[in-house]
């Protein structure tokens, strides 16, 4: 080990080719992905390449070698003995984003690395990828125990949070751009991570998963047949309450969610897709009626909730006639679009780490006015903004000030004027509008600023 005296051990693994399509629970495909990743070798930590550009303070852990899959040990609290694998590209950006890519049952971190294109996309866009790896016999993540379903309760989520903390310390990662994605068991863990740690993750993408809390058991079993069979049905409020109970008292912004499911899934049945949509639209406070519906590819139906753009609060993609083995090459690029990572910079203007909206309405017989104050509670200056929100049914904007508004009703986007496009950290901008109504005089809901969900006060 290096002269820093760090207890972290790093092991370098060679990188294998991408798999085009793999399943979460199918032994044949799993065996292909779990093939030996090549001879491992102990590597001395180095400050060349990417590490030199993101040198950590002297007290921070030793950085891992760049452009190689690396195992990191001693990364922090790890109650369930997970392994941590890390990929840092040569071209890592300053204050990089972090993507946590969570494997399927029977899988591993190296298999997720080999069978998805997140590492090659990291080479292109400069973010870091963390690949958690289960060591228990089932190779499934714990998404069912009471410990896993509460913040800081123990088990796998705590270990994964420690991995994120290690990367954040070591590479000065951007804490407003931490994301999770996973397949099958990893998709279920993605739901759990976003529920347990809404203050850590900005968004998630779940392929063939189930809602947070659906797999809950109290007898030590890892499997919940009722949930896997699609027979656990709740109201949106009930599903949302399960998430909110994981972190009692939390009132900050919640992460956005993208969910994928095949209509012929025979492992985690298709009704789970609709239940996930119910859960996350409720958690994010947006309507269950899609703001937009399209078909980005033959056989796909994509619905967006709370906004119409690429970073809507909730996005759901249903694949007609597709089974549990859903993930295919090219889907990771769509995940990055939803995350806002598909460019070498953070996106259209620095993204706020958090935002707050205050809204008031004053109504009369057939009309009303709405006043909205938007506060950038993040640490980065915003240069150019779009505020998306949903008007109550029956309201139509007739004119506005401080922004341009389109469309006039439903899922509306307010775009900054020429004189108020900059919002400094902790600064605010005020806008307003006049609208007709048909009796519903409520305020707008589901505010997002440049794709970031805003707290409402």
C-alpha positions in Angstrom: 0.0 0.0 0.0 1.0 3.7 -0.4 2.8 5.8 2.2 -0.5 7.5 3.2 -1.2 4.5 5.5 -4.7 4.1 4.2 -6.4 0.8 5.1 -8.1 0.7 1.8 -7.1 -2.2 -0.5 -7.5 -1.8 -4.2 -7.5 -4.6 -6.8 -7.6 -3.9 -10.5 -9.7 -6.1 -12.8 -9.5 -6.1 -16.6 -12.5 -4.9 -18.6 -14.5 -7.3 -20.8 -16.8 -6.5 -23.7 -20.4 -5.2 -23.3 -23.3 -7.7 -23.3 -26.1 -6.6 -25.5 -28.9 -8.2 -23.4 -29.0 -10.0 -20.1 -31.5 -11.2 -17.6 -31.7 -10.7 -13.9 -32.5 -14.3 -12.8 -31.8 -16.5 -15.8 -28.8 -18.7 -15.0 -27.6 -19.1 -18.6 -27.3 -15.3 -19.2 -26.0 -14.8 -15.7 -23.3 -17.3 -16.3 -22.2 -15.5 -19.4 -21.9 -12.2 -17.5 -20.3 -13.8 -14.5 -17.4 -15.3 -16.5 -14.0 -14.7 -15.1 -13.2 -11.0 -15.5 -9.5 -11.6 -16.0 -6.6 -12.0 -13.7 -6.6 -9.6 -10.8 -3.5 -7.8 -9.5 -2.8 -5.7 -6.5 -2.2 -2.2 -7.7 -0.3 0.6 -5.9 -2.5 3.7 -5.6 -1.4 6.5 -7.9 -1.9 10.2 -8.3 -1.4 10.2 -12.1 -4.1 10.7 -14.7 -7.6 11.2 -13.3 -6.5 10.9 -9.7 -4.1 13.9 -10.1 -6.9 16.1 -11.4 -9.1 15.3 -8.4 -6.6 15.0 -5.7 -8.2 14.5 -2.3 -7.2 16.2 1.0 -4.4 14.5 2.9 -6.9 12.9 5.3 -9.1 11.5 2.6 -8.9 7.8 1.5 -6.4 6.8 -1.2 -7.8 7.2 -4.7 -8.2 4.2 -7.0 -6.4 3.6 -10.3 -8.1 5.3 -13.3 -9.8 3.6 -16.2 -9.9 0.1 -14.6 -12.5 -1.7 -12.5 -11.2 -1.5 -9.0 -12.2 -3.1 -5.8 -12.1 -0.8 -2.8 -12.2 -2.2 0.8 -12.4 -0.4 4.1 -14.7 2.2 2.6 -16.9 2.7 5.7 -19.7 1.1 7.7 -20.7 -2.1 5.9 -23.1 -4.2 8.0 -23.8 -6.8 5.3 -20.3 -7.3 4.0 -20.9 -5.9 0.5 -18.0 -5.5 -1.9 -17.4 -2.2 -3.6 -16.2 -1.9 -7.2 -15.3 1.4 -8.7 -14.8 2.7 -12.2 -13.1 6.1 -12.6 -12.5 7.2 -16.2 -9.2 8.8 -17.4 -11.3 11.8 -18.4 -13.1 12.2 -15.0 -14.4 15.8 -14.6 -13.8 18.0 -11.7 -16.5 17.5 -9.0 -17.9 14.5 -11.0 -21.3 13.1 -10.9 -21.7 9.5 -9.5 -23.8 6.7 -10.8 -24.4 3.7 -8.5 -25.2 0.7 -10.8 -26.8 -2.2 -8.8 -26.7 -5.8 -10.1 -29.5 -8.4 -10.4 -29.9 -11.6 -8.4 -27.1 -14.1 -9.2 -25.0 -11.2 -10.5 -22.1 -9.2 -9.1 -20.5 -5.8 -9.4 -18.0 -7.1 -12.1 -20.9 -8.6 -14.1 -22.8 -5.4 -14.0 -19.6 -3.6 -15.2 -19.2 -6.0 -18.0 -22.8 -6.3 -19.0 -23.8 -2.7 -19.2 -22.3 0.3 -20.9 -22.1 2.7 -17.9 -18.3 2.5 -17.8 -18.0 3.4 -21.5 -20.5 6.2 -21.1 -18.4 7.4 -18.1 -15.4 7.5 -20.5 -17.4 9.8 -22.7 -19.0 12.1 -20.0 -16.6 12.0 -17.1 -18.7 10.7 -14.3 -17.8 7.9 -11.8 -19.5 4.5 -11.5 -19.9 2.5 -8.3 -20.8 -1.2 -8.6 -22.0 -2.7 -5.3 -21.6 -6.5 -5.1 -23.5 -8.9 -2.8 -21.5 -11.6 -1.0 -24.4 -13.6 0.5 -25.2 -16.9 -1.2 -28.3 -15.7 -3.2 -26.4 -12.7 -4.7 -29.7 -10.8 -4.2 -29.8 -7.4 -2.4 -31.7 -7.1 0.8 -34.9 -5.1 -0.1 -37.2 -6.9 2.4 -35.9 -6.7 5.9 -37.0 -4.0 8.4 -33.4 -2.8 8.6 -33.2 -2.2 4.9 -36.4 -0.3 4.7 -35.5 2.6 7.0 -32.7 5.2 6.8 -29.6 4.1 8.6 -31.3 0.9 9.7 -28.5 -1.4 8.6 -28.0 -4.0 5.9 -27.2 -3.3 2.2 -28.5 0.3 1.9 -26.1 1.5 4.7 -23.1 -0.2 2.9 -24.0 1.4 -0.4 -24.4 4.8 1.3 -20.9 4.3 2.7 -19.6 3.7 -0.8 -21.2 7.0 -2.0 -19.6 8.8 0.9 -16.2 7.4 0.1 -16.4 8.5 -3.5 -17.7 11.9 -2.5 -14.7 12.4 -0.1 -12.1 11.0 -2.4 -13.0 12.7 -5.6 -14.9 15.8 -4.4 -18.0 14.5 -6.2 -20.9 16.8 -6.8 -23.4 15.8 -4.1 -26.3 17.2 -6.1 -25.6 14.7 -8.9 -25.6 11.3 -7.2 -27.8 8.7 -9.0 -28.8 5.1 -8.7 -29.9 2.5 -11.3 -30.4 -1.2 -11.2 -31.8 -4.3 -12.8 -34.3 -6.7 -11.1 -33.0 -7.0 -7.5 -30.9 -4.0 -8.3 -34.0 -2.2 -9.5 -35.7 -3.0 -6.2 -32.6 -1.7 -4.4 -32.8 1.5 -6.5 -36.4 2.1 -5.1 -35.1 1.4 -1.6 -32.1 3.7 -1.9 -34.3 6.6 -3.1 -36.7 6.0 -0.2 -34.1 5.6 2.5 -31.8 8.4 1.3 -33.8 11.1 -0.5 -31.2 13.7 0.5 -28.4 11.7 -1.2 -29.8 10.7 -4.6 -31.0 13.1 -7.2 -32.8 10.5 -9.4 -33.0 6.7 -10.0 -33.8 4.4 -12.9 -35.2 0.9 -12.1 -35.4 -1.9 -14.7 -37.9 -4.6 -13.9 -38.4 -3.7 -10.2 -41.1 -3.3 -7.6 -42.1 -0.4 -5.4 -40.3 0.6 -2.2 -41.6 -1.7 0.6 -43.4 -4.1 -1.7 -41.0 -6.9 -0.9 -41.1 -6.3 2.9 -40.9 -9.4 5.1 -40.5 -10.0 8.8 -39.5 -13.7 8.9 -36.0 -13.3 7.5 -37.0 -14.4 4.0 -35.6 -12.6 1.0 -38.5 -13.4 -1.2 -42.1 -12.1 -1.2 -44.3 -14.1 -3.5 -47.3 -11.8 -3.2 -45.2 -8.9 -4.4 -43.4 -10.8 -7.1 -46.7 -12.1 -8.4 -48.1 -8.5 -8.7 -50.8 -9.0 -6.1 -49.7 -6.3 -3.6 -51.9 -3.4 -4.5 -52.1 -0.1 -2.5 -53.5 3.4 -3.1 -50.9 6.0 -4.2 -51.1 7.6 -0.7 -50.4 4.2 1.0 -47.4 3.6 -1.3 -46.2 7.1 -0.7 -46.5 6.7 3.1 -44.2 3.7 2.9 -41.5 5.8 1.4 -42.1 8.7 3.8 -41.9 6.4 6.8 -38.4 5.4 5.8 -37.1 8.8 6.8 -39.6 10.3 9.2 -39.7 14.1 9.3 -37.9 14.6 6.0 -39.3 17.6 4.1 -36.7 18.3 1.5 -36.8 17.6 -2.2 -37.3 14.0 -3.4 -35.4 12.3 -6.2 -37.0 11.8 -9.6 -37.7 8.3 -10.8 -37.6 6.4 -14.1 -39.2 2.9 -14.2 -39.0 0.3 -17.0 -41.0 -2.9 -17.2 -42.0 -5.6 -19.8 -45.6 -6.5 -20.1 -44.8 -10.2 -20.1 -42.5 -10.2 -17.1 -43.0 -13.6 -15.4 -40.6 -13.0 -12.4 -41.7 -9.6 -11.1 -45.2 -9.3 -12.7 -46.3 -6.3 -14.7 -48.7 -4.9 -12.1 -45.7 -3.8 -10.2 -45.0 -1.3 -12.9 -48.2 0.5 -12.3 -47.7 0.4 -8.5 -44.3 2.0 -8.9 -45.9 4.8 -10.9 -48.5 5.3 -8.2 -45.9 5.4 -5.5 -43.5 7.9 -7.0 -46.1 10.2 -8.4 -47.5 10.4 -4.9 -44.1 10.9 -3.3 -43.3 13.7 -5.8 -46.7 15.3 -5.5 -47.6 15.0 -9.2 -50.7 13.9 -11.0 -51.1 10.2 -12.0 -52.4 11.5 -15.3 -49.5 11.6 -17.8 -48.3 15.1 -18.9 -47.0 13.4 -22.0 -47.2 10.1 -23.8 -45.1 8.9 -26.7 -43.5 5.9 -28.3 -39.7 6.5 -28.5 -39.2 3.0 -30.1 -41.5 0.4 -31.6 -43.4 -1.5 -28.9 -42.5 1.1 -26.2 -44.9 3.4 -24.5 -43.4 6.2 -22.5 -45.4 8.3 -20.1 -44.1 11.3 -18.2 -45.7 12.7 -15.1 -45.5 16.2 -13.7 -43.7 17.7 -16.7 -43.1 16.9 -20.4 -39.4 17.1 -20.8 -36.5 14.6 -20.5 -36.2 15.2 -16.8 -39.8 14.9 -15.7 -40.4 14.0 -12.0 -41.5 10.5 -13.0 -40.9 8.7 -16.4 -42.2 5.3 -17.1 -41.4 3.0 -20.1 -43.5 0.0 -20.8 -42.2 -2.6 -23.3 -45.0 -4.6 -25.0 -44.4 -8.4 -25.2 -41.1 -8.2 -23.3 -40.3 -10.4 -20.4 -38.1 -10.0 -17.3 -34.9 -10.0 -19.3 -35.6 -6.4 -20.2 -32.3 -4.5 -20.2 -30.6 -4.1 -23.6 -27.7 -2.1 -25.1 -28.7 1.5 -25.6 -31.0 1.8 -22.6 -28.2 3.2 -20.4 -27.9 6.2 -22.7 -31.6 6.9 -22.1 -31.0 6.6 -18.4 -28.3 9.3 -18.7 -30.7 11.6 -20.5 -33.1 11.3 -17.7 -30.4 11.9 -15.2 -29.1 14.9 -17.2 -25.6 13.4 -17.6 -25.5 12.9 -21.4 -23.1 15.9 -21.9 -19.7 16.8 -20.7 -21.2 19.6 -18.6 -24.0 19.4 -15.9 -26.7 20.4 -18.4 -28.5 23.6 -19.5 -27.0 25.9 -16.9 -25.7 24.8 -13.5 -28.3 22.6 -11.8 -29.5 23.7 -8.4 -28.7 21.3 -5.6 -32.1 22.2 -4.2 -34.8 24.8 -4.8 -37.8 26.1 -3.0 -41.1 27.6 -4.3 -43.6 29.8 -2.5 -46.9 30.2 -4.3 -50.1 32.1 -3.5 -53.3 32.5 -5.4 -56.1 35.1 -5.2 -59.4 34.2 -6.9 -62.6 35.8 -7.9 -65.7 34.5 -9.6 -64.2 33.2 -12.9 -60.5 34.2 -12.6 -57.5 34.3 -10.4 -53.9 35.5 -10.1 -51.0 33.4 -9.0 -47.7 34.7 -7.6 -44.7 32.4 -7.5 -41.3 33.0 -5.8 -38.5 30.6 -6.8 -35.4 30.4 -4.5 -32.2 28.7 -5.5 -31.2 26.9 -2.3 -28.3 25.2 -3.9 -24.7 26.3 -4.0 -24.3 26.9 -7.8 -25.4 29.9 -9.7 -28.2 29.2 -12.2 -27.8 30.8 -15.7 -31.1 30.3 -17.5 -34.0 28.4 -16.0 -37.2 26.7 -16.7 -39.8 26.2 -14.0 -42.3 23.4 -14.7 -45.5 23.0 -12.8 -49.0 21.5 -13.1 -52.1 23.8 -13.1 -55.3 22.4 -11.5 -57.9 21.1 -13.9 -60.0 23.8 -15.4 -57.4 26.6 -15.0 -56.0 28.3 -18.1 -53.4 31.0 -18.1 -54.4 34.2 -20.0 -51.3 36.3 -19.4 -48.2 36.3 -17.2 -45.2 38.3 -16.1 -41.6 37.5 -15.3 -41.6 34.6 -17.7 -43.1 33.1 -20.8 -45.7 30.3 -20.2 -46.5 27.3 -22.4 -48.8 25.6 -22.8 -51.6 27.6 -21.1 -53.0 24.7 -19.1 -52.0 21.4 -17.6 -48.3 20.8 -17.4 -46.9 24.3 -17.9 -43.3 25.5 -18.3 -42.3 29.0 -17.3 -39.1 30.1 -19.1 -37.1 33.0 -17.7 -37.3 36.5 -19.1 -34.1 38.2 -20.5 -33.7 40.2 -17.2 -34.1 37.5 -14.6 -32.3 34.4 -16.0 -29.6 34.4 -13.4 -30.4 33.1 -9.9 -27.5 33.2 -7.4 -27.3 30.8 -4.5 -29.9 31.7 -1.9 -31.4 34.3 -4.2 -35.0 34.4 -5.5 -37.0 35.5 -8.5 -40.7 36.3 -8.6 -43.1 35.6 -11.4 -46.8 35.6 -11.8 -49.8 34.9 -14.0 -53.5 35.5 -14.5 -55.8 32.6 -15.3 -59.4 31.6 -15.8 -60.9 28.8 -13.8 -64.0 26.6 -13.8 -64.4 26.5 -10.0 -61.1 24.9 -9.0 -59.1 27.8 -7.5 -56.2 25.7 -6.0 -52.5 26.6 -6.5 -50.3 24.8 -9.0 -48.3 21.8 -7.9 -45.3 19.6 -8.9 -42.7 22.3 -9.3 -39.3 21.5 -10.9 -36.5 23.9 -11.7 -34.4 22.8 -14.6 -35.5 19.2 -13.8 -34.9 19.4 -10.1 -37.9 18.9 -7.8 -38.5 21.9 -5.6 -39.8 22.0 -2.1 -43.0 24.0 -1.7 -43.6 26.2 1.3 
